[in-house]
Amino acid sequence: MAKLYTKWVYLIVALCFLVAVSTFLYLISIYTKDHWIVAMLGGTVLLIFGAVYRVMSRSPRVANSLEVICQDAEEMHKFVESLSPGKLALAIAISAALGLLLELSLIRWQGTLFLVFAYYKNFSLLSCFAGLGLGYAASKQKQIPFLLVIPLLALQFFFLTTLRFSLGETLNSVLQIMPVSEQYHLHLSAAHSAAQFGVVYFFLSTVFLLTALTLMPVGQLCGALMEREKPLKAYGLNLAGSLLGVLLSFALSYFWTPPTVWFAVALLCLLFFLGYKTRAMLVGGVASLVAIGILAWPVSYLAEVVYSPYQKVERTCNTFGWMFIKAAGQYYQRVADLSEASVKAFPKLESGATSYNLPYTVFGKKPESVAIMAAGTGNDVAAALRNGAGHVDAVEIDPSIIGFGKAYHPEHPYDNPNVNAVLDDARAFMRKTKNQYDVISYSALDSHSLLSHASSLRLDSYVYTVESFRDARVKLKPGGLLSMSFDATAPELLAKIRLMMIQAFDGKPPACIAAKDAACSFMQTREGDIKLPATLFSNPNLHDATEQMAKLSSEGIDVSTDDWPFFYMYRRVYPYSYMAMFGVVALLTGLLAMTFGSTKVSKNSWSFAFLGAGFMLVETKAITELSLAFSNTWYVVGIVIASIMIMAFCANLVVSRLNLRNSILPFVLLLISLGIGYFVAQSGWLPASDTDKVLQIVILTMPLFFSGMAFSILFGRANDVGSAMSMNLLGAMLGGLLEYNAMYFGYKALYLIALGIYAVAFVLSFIDKAKESPPAEPGESAG
């Protein structure tokens, strides 16, 4: 067993080393452009690493240290075996809660450091699933290396924090490269050269393995505990604990707590399980202090840092002393005093003032009512007030952004009694409001964050669809003006906005006005008869871009719809680079499985894998559709995820109380409910009344209830609890891959894919049943 831990430790050290070396060599290649020097340096470094590896592998001190870890792992297993039935139930629930809390905290924390994880949360999710799944597969092993979890967390904190804050902006620009290219990422460049792919893949691979290795002992502990309990009761306790972990995570988000608090709670849970021995508690306590110390280190002491429920927000100042905001370390927003007195004092501000005043210049008179989508820190609100707006509904989804605007905007627009600040998703507000407006303004609305860790949608995806523009058009008064502004650095996206507005306004093209500050505005009246003021383009800060946008629009650009809400893809292309990234994930998962060769799963557990894949697909579909119906705000998404967990728990309770043994009826009802959901989605129906919303909730969640029933019935007769849980999580990884098919086929297609996946699970459940031996009594399988 000592050799096993040797592989574990050396694997982590080797990957951290390769990330550092590959990044260093890539930087040298940029500056020297001499590939021979790079090759020679690389060869020399690898030879040195090989020599160090050989010395370490033969070191008696290393061997002794690994032997101590092995002894602690054996004692941890004995501790699990010694728990009384009363304590066992509590331990299962706490271990499951710990797994979910660590998973959600790591996903969120990684996205605050490197924007690649904010745009690609699924990668972090898959690494957590791989770790927990492989841990469950090892639940019958006699050693549980739980003592390594906290040091591994501390190592990841140190590794990523050092890369992000200690090695300069040039290095960060190398690591902040997206290996997937189908979508635009406005603040990241896509990898093109072999060197770029090499650096980013080594980096992502290291983070994947660090995360998976951290969560493996957690999954192993939970699986070992569940092996001692009756399957259905154990699964119910697991679900209850998972729900607790989800609720705890969202409670921490509600109070805007920083990562030190998220992980402090998780570390307390980890120390709870290390109480079996004083030495283990001491090592865990010291490692916890180190981990918290790294997280709390003041790496950005010149900025005010806030962790909103959506993202990490940093407030600094620009050369004027005005507020400048970053999200996940990248530029996000800035405020400006564009009042008449300020513009006279600083003529350079005139172009910015022209851009913000543009909708009201085109409208031609003082608007009685204005709606501003993505009001942010208040620049657009201030512009509306300067132009005589009688009432302003300022809609912003992130409470920290609007809070900074209220506190620090030099014009104090949010203090005006005519302004109504609304914390909501722009699309949801536009569908729910009963008001009508003279001007509706969308100003540079773009997001760094995804809707959730289980979806490839961004927070703003449902704002940029044809249906969204139609909703906004309906809310305009007669003669009212819709204005949509966007950054002109992505011309295909500008052309896409124009095409969507043409469809929303019955084939009538908008006026396209480009500003000197690189923003482009698309404007149309409710009637579709936009007429620009004759003197508009006498202003040197503006020019007519209508003809230029029309030429771009003729290049085969696909518009976004509620079924295909991928605004940042200007064409429907199959996401091959996402598939390549998933290939890396599969390779790394296989590497871990082979490294820990004793983590085997039962041959009769394949139905659980397909149930996991189907559940992941239907969960993603439920999150995206319910977010569209209600709101994309973080708390709605949180309620949906918690409700899904409750649905699975209730399904398990029904199966347990009624002692159901036959899975045919739940599978049939599951397939029927998916078919109903598909036909409802095909109709394009969106709920309007409260009754409609309740009906939609039922339609979207019933497949999850029947899926939970089918899983619980099969789980109740499983003779290997660890294998079933492992295959379910590894199957969920497959579901995470299949979700990306929506980027080509649309979200309605997920119903059909889920139907196929569940049909396979249905067939496999009969094949697995024929191969089953009678389930072991609780405690027998753990021996």
N, C-alpha and C positions, 0 to 999 in steps of 0.2 A: 504493500500500500504506500510505502514511502516514495516509490517510483512514481506513483500516481500524482502525489502532491508536488514532486519535482517537476513533472510535466506542466502542472497548473501554474506554478510560480514562474518557470522559465518561459512559458508561452506569453504571459503578460509582459515580462521584462523585454522579451524579444520584440514584441509588437510596439511597445513604447519607444524602444530604440530605433526601430525601422521608420516610424513616423518622423522622429527627430532627424535621422540621417537623410531620408528621402527629401524632406523639406529643405534641409541645408544644401543638398546637392542641386535641387531645383533652383534655389536662389543663386547658386554659383553659375549654373548654366545660363541664367538670365543675364548676369553681369559679364561673364567671360565669353559666352557663346562658343566655348571650346569643349566639345563633347569628350575629347580624349582626356582632358584634365578631370572632368566629372567622372569618367569611367575609372581612371586611376585612383582618385580619391575614394570612390565607392568601394573598389576592390580592397584598398588598404584598410578602410574602416571595417569591412566585413571580416577580413582576416583577424583584425584585432578583437572584434566581437567573438569570433570563433574561439580564439585563444582564451579569452576571459570566461566564456561559457564552459570550456573544457576544465579550467581550473576550478570553477564554482561547482561543477558536477562531481568533482572528486574531493571537494573540501569536507573534512570531518565535521566542521562547525555547521555547514549547511545541512549535512545529513542528520546531525543531532537536533537541529531546529525543526526539521521536517518530522522527526520521530516524536518530538513533543506535541506537534500539531496532530499527529495520528492518535496519540494517546488521548488528547482532549476530545477528538472526534469520536472515539470509542466511548468515552465517558458521557458524551452528549447523547449517544444512542441509548446507553443504559438509563440515563435520566428520563428519556421519553418512555422507555419500557416500564419505569417505576411509577409513573403518574397514576393516581387513583382515578376511578371513573368520573368523579365529580370534577376534578381538575382537568381531565382529558377534554371534556366538552369546551371548557373555557380556553384551553390551549389551542384547540383546532380553530376556534373563532378568532383568537388574537393572531395566530400565525397567518390566517387568510387575510385579515385586515392589514397586517404588516406587509404582505406581498402586494396588495393593491395600493397601499399608501406609498411604498417605495417606488412602485411602477409609475404612478402618476407624478410623484415628486421628481424622479429622474427625468421623465419626459419633459416636464415643464422647465426644470433647471437647465438642462442641456440647451433648450431653445432660447434661454436668456443669454447664453454665452456666445453661441454660434448660430447665425441666422439660418444656416443650412438645416438645422434641426427644427427651427420654427416653421420653415416652409415644407419640411419633410418629416413631420412628427411620426408618421407610420414607421420610419426606420427605427426610432427609439422604442416604439411599441413592440415591434417584431423582436428586438433584442431582449426585451423583458419577457415576452412569450417564450422565446427560445430557452432562456435561463430557467424560468419557472417550470416549463415543460420537461426539460432534461432533469431538473431536480426531482419532479414527481416520478420520473422513470427510475430514479435511484433510491426510491423510498424504502426498499427492502435491504439496502446495504447496512452493514453493521457499524459504519462510521459516518457521522454527520459533521462535516467540517464547518460548523456554524461560527466558530471563532474567527474565521477568515472574512466574514461579511463586513464587519466594521473597518478593518484595515484596507479591504478592497475599495470600500466607499471613500476612505481618506485618500487612497492612491488616485482614484478617478478625480476627486476634487482638486488635488494638487496638480495632476497632469493637465486637465482642461483649463484650470485657472492660470497656470503658468503659461500655457500656449496662448491664451487669450490676452493676458495683460502684461507679460514680462518680456516679450520678444519683438515688440514694435509693430507698426502698422503694415510694413511690407510683408512680414511673415503672416499676419492675419489675412491679408489679401490673397495669399497663396492658399490658405486653408479654407477661406470663405469662397469656395468655388463649388458650383452645383454639378454633380455628375449626371444629372438628368436634364434634358434639353427641350422637352416638348412644350413646357410653359415658360413664359417670361418671368424672370425674377428681377424686379426693377432695381434691386440694390446688390445683386450678385451676378457674376458672369458665369456662363456655362463652360465646362471643361472642353477643350478641343485637342490639345496635344497629348501624346502618350505620357509625357512628364507630368502634366496636370492631372490626368487620370490616375497616375501612379501615386502622387502625393495624396489626393483626396480619398482614394480607395484605402490606402494604408491608414489614414487618419480615421475614416469611418469604421474600418475593420477593428481598429484598436478600441474605439469607443463601444462598438458592438460587443466585443469579447469581454471588456471590463464590466459592462452592464450585465451580460448574460452570466458571467462567472460570479458576480455579486449576488444574483438572485437564485442561482442554483441551490445553495444550501437552504434558502428560505423555502423553496418548493419541496426540497427533500424532507425538511422538517415537517411541513404541513402534510405531505403524503404519508410519512411514517406515523404521524398522529392519527390520520384517517384510517390507516390499516388496522388500528386497534379498535375501531368502532364499527357498528353495523353500517353498510354502505349508504343507505338512504339517510340515516341520521347524520352520518359524517358529512355527506354532501350538503344537507340542510344547514349544518353548522358552518361549513365552508362558505355557503352563499350568504348566511347572516353576517359572517365576519367580513366578507368582501363588500357587502352593502355598508357596513360600518366604516371600512376603509375609504370607500367612495364619499360617504357623508362627511367624514373627518377631513378629507382633502378639500372638499368644497367649502366646508366651514373655515378652513385656513385661508382659502381664497377670498371668502366673504369679508374677512377682517384685514385683508391686504398684508398678510404676514410675509416676511422675507424667507429665503431658503433656509436660513439658520433655524427658524421655527419649524418648518416642514420636517427637516431632517432630525431636529432635536426630538420631536415626537416619535419619529421612526426609530431613532437610536435608543430611546427609553424602552420601546417594545423589544428591541434586540437585546438589551441588557436584561430584560425580564427573563428571557430564555437562557441567559448565561449565568443565572443564579445558582446553577447546579454545583459550582465550584468557585472557591475564592479566587484562585489564580485566573480563571477564565473571566470572572467579573472584573478583576484588576486590569487585565490586558484590554478587555473591551472598554473599560472606563477611560483608560489612557488614550486608546485609539479614538474614542468618541470626542475627547477634548481636542485632540489634534484635528479631527475632521471639522468640528465646529469652528476651531480657530482659523482653519483655511477658508471656510465659507464666510466668516466674519471679517476677514482681512480687508482693510479699506483700500481696495484697488482703484477706486474712482473717487478720491477724496475731494476733487474739485466740483463734483456734481451732486445734486440732491437726487437720491435714488428711491423710487417707489415701485413696488411690485403690485400692479393692479391685477384684477382677476384675469386679464388678457395677456399681459406682457410686462417686461421690465422696462420702466420709463426713467430716463435720466434727464434732469433739467440743468442746463448750464446757460451761459450768456455769450452772445456774439460781441463783435467789436463796438456796437452801439450800446451795449449793456442790456439789450433786450433778450428775452427768453429764447433759448434754442433747445429743442427736445430731440433725444435719441431713443430708439426702441431697439432692444437687443444689440446695442452698440452702433447702430446705423442711423443716419439722419432720418428724422420723421416729420417734424414740424418746426416752424419758427414764428414768432410774433413780430409785428412791426407797427409802429405808430405812423399811420398813413393819414392822419388828420391834415387839414389844410395848412395849419401852422407848421407842422413837422415837414411836410413836403416842400414848403417855401424855404425852410431852414436847410434842408438836405435835398437838393434837386435830383440826386440819384434815386430817390424813392418814388419819383413820378411814374416810372414804368410799372412798379408794383401797384401803386394806387390806381392807375388806369385799368389794370387787369381786374382788380377786385371790384371796381366801380362799373365794369363793362355791362353786366346784366341790366343795371338800372339806367345806364346810358341808352341801351337799345330799347328798353321798355318805354322810355321817353317821358315818364311822369313819376310823381311820388307814389309808390305802391302802398295800398292800405294794409296788405298782409303779405308776408314773405315766409317761406319755409326753406331752411338751410339744412341740407343733408351733410353729415360729417362736419359739424360746426367747429370741431377742434378747439383750439385755444381762443378763438373769437375774432380772427381777422375778417371773415366773411360777415359775421354779425355786426362788427363795427362798420363795415362798408354799407350794409343795409340801413343802419341808423343814420350814417352820414348822408344818405340819399333820401331821407325822409320817411322811412318805413313806419307805418302806424303800429304794426304788431309783427313780431318775429318769433316763429317757432324754430328754435335752434336744437337740432337733433344730433347727438353724439353718443356713441356706444361705450366708450371707455370713460369711467368716472374720474380717473386720475387726470386725463387730458383736460376735461372740462373744469376740474378743480384747479389745475394750474392756470387755466385761462382766467378764472374768476379772481385768482390771487395776484397774478403778475402781468396781465395784459395792460399796456400803458394807457389804452383808451377806456378800459373798464366797461366793455360793452355788456357784460352779464349783470352789471349793477343797474342797468336801465330798466325801469318798470314795464316797458313795452316788450321786453324779451322774456320768453318762456323757454327755459332750458329743459330739454327732454332727454333722459337717458334711455335710449332704445336703439334698436337696429333700424336703419333707414328704410329698408323695404317694409318691415313690419309696421312702422309708423305710417307710412304712406297708405298701406292697406287699411289701417284701423281708423285713421283720423276722419272726422266728419267735416272738417274745415275745407274751404277752397281758397286758393291763393292767387294773387296777381303775379308773383314770381316764385318759382321753385328752383333753387340753385343747388347743384351738386358740385362741390369744389374739391378737385384733386383727391377723390376718395379712393384710397388704396390701403391694403392691409398687409402687415408682416406676419399675421397669424392665421392658422387654419381654424376651421370651425370647431374641430375636436381632434383628439389624437387618433380617432378611428375613421377619419374621413380625409379625402384629398381636397376638399373644398376650403376656400378661404372665407374669412368673415364677410367679405364684400362680394362674394360670388353671385348671390341672388339680387344684388343691386344692379349689376350689369347684365340684364337680360331684356329681351323684347317685352316680356310681360310686365317687368318692372317699369319700363318707360311708359307702357300703356296705363298702368296704375297711376303714375304721376300725371299723365295727360288728363285723366278724368278729374283730378283734383285741382285743375286750373280753372280759374274763372274765365268767362268769355273774354277773349283778347289777352289772356294770361300768357306768360312767357316761361318756358322751361329752358334752363341753362345747364349744360354739363361741361365741366372743365377737366382736362387731364393733361398730364405731362407729355410733351411732344417728343421725348426721347425714344419712344416706341411707335413709329409711324403706322405699323400694321394695327395696333390697338386703337389708334385714332380713327383709322378707316373703319374698323369694326364698330366703334361707337356710332359713326355716321350711318352705316348700314342698318344698325338696330333702330336708330331713330327714324329712318325712312320707313321701316316696317311698322313701327309704332304709330306713325302719323300718316298712315294710308298711302304710302308711296311718295310723300312729299318730302324732299330733301331739306335738311336744316342748313342754316347759314353756318359757315365755319370761319372762325376768326382766330388768328394766331397772334399771340402777344410776344413782346420782346423778351419776357422772362421764360420763354420756352413752353408756356402753357397754351393749349388750344381749347377754345370754347365752341360748343355746338349749341345752336339756339333755334327754337321753333315755337310758334304760338299754338294755342290749343286748336285753332282752325287750320293750321298748316300753311298760313299765308305770311310768313315772316318777311318784314321789310326793314332793312337797316337804314339808320339815319344817313342822309346824303353826305354829311360832313364827318362820318365816323372815321374814315381812313385818312383823313387829313392829320390825324394824330400819328406821329412817327413811331409810336410804340405798338401800333397795330397794323396788320395787313390781312387782306382777304385770302383765305386758304381754301375756299370752297372748291375751286378747280383742281388744286393739288390733291385734296382729299378724294375727289371723284376719280382721279386717275388711280390712286391707291386702291380704291374700292373695287376696281375692275380686275383685281389680281386673285380672284378665287378665295376670298376670305369668308369663313363661316361665322354666322351670328350665334350668340349665346341665347339659350332659352332656359326655362325652368327645368327641363329635363336634361339639358346639356349646358350647365351653368359655368362653363370653363372660359371665362373672359380672357384669361392670360394665355390661352391657346388661340391663335388666329386661324388655324385650320384644324379640322378633325384628322388627326394622325394617330395611329396606334402607338401607345407609350412604350416603345421598345427599350428605351434607356431605363425606364422603371423596371422592366423585366430583367434587364442586365443587372441592375442593382439588387433585385431580388435573388438573382443567381448568386451574387456574392454572399447574400444573407444565407441562402441554402448551403453554400459551400462552407461557410463558417460554422453553421449549425451542425453539419456533417462532421467537420473537424472536431468540434467539441464532443460529439457522440462517439467518435472513434478514439479520441484521447481518453475519455472515461468509458472504456470498453464495457464495463459491467452495467452500464445504464441501458438495460434491455427492456423492451416492451412486449406485452403479450401479443401473440399472433391473432388473437380474437378481439382486438380493440380497434379495428379499422373503421367500424361504424361510428365510433366516438370522434375520430378525426374528421369525418365528413359532417357530422353534427356540429362540430366546432367551426368548420368552414362556413356552413350554411348560417349558423347563428351570427357569425361576424358580418356576413353580407346583409342579413335582415336587420341587424342592429344598426349598421351604417345607413341603410335605407330609411329606417325609422327616425334616426337622428336628423338626417338631411330634410326629410319631408315634414316632420313636426317642427323643425326650426323654421322652415318656410312658412308653415301655417301660423305659428305663434310668434317667434322671434329668434334671431340668431344670437341673442345675448347669452352670456356665459351661464347665467342661472337657469335659463330654459334648457340649455344643453345638459346642465347638471341634473335637473329634474328628470329629463328624459332618460339619462343613463341610470339614475337611481331607480326610476320606475321599471326599467328593464330588469334590474337586479331583483326588485320586489316581485315582478312577474315570474321570474325563474324560481324564486323561493316559494311562491304560492303554488306553482306547478308541482314542485317537489313535495309540498305539504299535502296536496290533493292525492298524489300517487301513494304517499306514505299512509295517509288516513284511510283511504279506500282500498289499500292493499292491491293496487292494479298490477297485473303481471303481463298483460298482453299489449304490445305497442302498436298493433295494427290500426286501431281507431285513432289514436293521437296522430299517427303518421298520415292517415287519410285526411283528417281534419286540417292538419298542417298544410298539405298540398292544396286542398280546396281553398283555405284562407289565403294562400299565396296567389292562387289564380284570381280570386276576387280582388286582391290588392292590385294585381297587374291590370285588370280591366278598368278599375277605378282610376289608376294612374294614366291609362291610355286616354281616358275621357278628359284629362286636364282639369279635373274638378279641384277647386280650392275652397275650403270651408269659409262661409260668411257668418252664419249665426252660431250661437253657442251650441245648439243642437248638432249642427254640422261638424263642429270641432270635436264634440264628444264622439260622434260617429267615426270621424277620421282616426281618432286615437284608438278606437276599438279595432278598426280595419288594419291599422299598422302594427298593433301590438299583439293581436291574436295569434299570428304565426309564431311569435316568441313564446307565448304561453304553451301552445301545442308542442313546439320544439322542446321546451323545458320538460313537459310531461314525457315525451318519448325518451329524452336523455335520462330522466330519473328512473323510468322503468328499466331501461337497459343497464343503468348503473346499479340498480338494486340487485341484479342477478350477476354482476361482474365478479369474477373470482380474483381479480387483480386491480384494486382501487388505484394504485399508483399508475399503472399502465393506462387505465381509462382516462384519468386526469391529464396525463402526459400527452396522449394522443389528441385529446380535445384541444389542448393549448397549441400543439404543433399544427393541428388542423386549422385553428384560428389564424395561424400564420398564412396558410394557403388562402383563407378567406380575405386576409389583408391584401394579398397579391391580386386576387380576382376582383377586388373592389376597383382596381385601376382600369378595368375594362369599361367602366362608365366614362372614362375620358375619351373613348371612341364611340361606344354604342349608346351612351346616355344612361341615366339612372333607372329608367324603366326596365332596361335589360337585366338589371340585377335581380329582378323578380324571376326571370326565366333561368338565369344562372343558378339562383338559389333553388328553384324547382328541380333542376337537374341534380344538384348536389344532394338535396334531401332524398330524391328518388334513389340515388346510389346508396345513401345511408340506410334507407328502408330495405333494400335488397341485402346489403351487407349484414344488417342486424339478424336476418334469418340464417345467413351463412355462419356468422359468429356463434349464434345460438346452437347450431348443429355441432360445433366444435367444442362447446363449453363443457367443462367438468363442473360438478356441483360447487358453489361458492364455499370458501373456507370460513370457519367460524371466526369472529373477531378475535384477534390475538394470535390465531394460528398462522396466518399469512405473514405476520411480522416476525415470526420466529425463524 
